[in-house]
Structures are given as C-alpha cells and as structure tokens.
Amino acid sequence: MKKIIDDLEGLAGAIKKSSQPAMVSQAIQNLRKDLAPLKSKPETAALLQTLDEELGVWLKKLETILKEPAGREGMVKHTHHWAERLKGAYVI
C-alpha cells in the first residue's frame, strides 16, 4: 500500500510541475498498473476499485482538467485526499 500512496504523491507533484498532459497521463497509468494486483485482495478491493475508476475518469478528462488552474488544484487536493484516505484505512 505504501507504493500506491507514494504513487499518489508523485502524481500530485507531476500535476503541479508539468503542463504536459502526457507526463501526468503516464503517472496515472503507472498508478493504475500498481493498483491492479492489490484490487484482487478482498480487504483492499472495494476502496482501490473506486480509486481506479476515478483515475480512469481523470485520464479521459485530463486535458480539460489541466487547462484550468482550478482543475489542477482540485486534482492535486484530491490525490492528497486519496493518499490520506489510504493511510487511514490501512494504517501506513
């Protein structure tokens, strides 16, 4: 679970730093790839499935989100929210 939290924090950094959707997209895809084996575990499946679905929506709307400062800020806040949620749920 630590890897997922680190990936989320890395994603937040990529969103802040990069104006290139391709870089942020790659960070999201890497995170989703790291989620895949954990989603099969019953104790983590529901929460991580929800996170994976949200990441999929972000990928579809990424260019629109990154165009606006408010979209970037919201995405960064939401990645931090997910990191904190996972820390609380799995006592990291």
N, C-alpha and C positions, 0 to 999 in steps of 0.2 A: 504494500500500500504506500510505502514511503516513495517509491518510484513514481507513482501516479501523482502524489502531492508535489513532488519535485517537478514533474512534467507540467502541472498546472501553474506553478510559479514561473517556470520557464516560458510558458505560453503568455502569461501576463507581461513578462519582460519583452517578449517578441512583439506584442501588440503595442507597447509603449514606444519601442525603439524603431520599428520598421514601418515604412509607408508602403512596403511591397506586400500585396496580398499573398504572393507565392510563399514568402517566408513564414507568414502566420499560418497559412494553409498547411504547410509542411509540419509545423509544430502541432497543429490539431490532428493531422493524420498520424503522427508518431504517438501522440497521446492515445488515440483510439486503438492503435495497434497494441500498445501496452495494456490497455483495458481488456482486450479480448480474452486472455486466459483467466483473468480474475472474475469475469462475468459468469463463468461456468460454476463457480463455487456458490453454494446455496446461501452462505452467510453474507456474501457481498453482491449477489446477482441483482437484486432489485434496485439498490441505490446506484450501482455502476451502470446498469442498463439505462436508467434515467439520465445519467451524465452523458453516456454515449449518444443517446437520442438528441440531447441538447447540442452536443458538439457537431452532430450531423446538420442540425438547423443552422448553426453558425457557419459551417462550410458553405452551405447553399446561399447564405445572405452576406458572405464575408465582404465582398467589395462594397456593398451598400453600408455596412456597419463601419468599415474603416474610413469611409469618406467624411464622416462627421465626427468632430471631437467628442460629442456626447455619446456617440456609438462606441467609440474606443474606450472612453471612461467607463461606460456601462459594462462592456465586455471584460475589462480589467477587474472591476469590482466583482463581477460575477465569477470570474476564475478564482479570486481570493475567497469568495463565499464558498465555492465548492471545496477548496483546499481546507478551509476551516471546518466545514461540514464533515469531511472525511477524517480529519484529525479527531474531531469529537466523537464520531461514530466508531472509530477503530483504535482510539487511544494510542496515537503515534507519539 
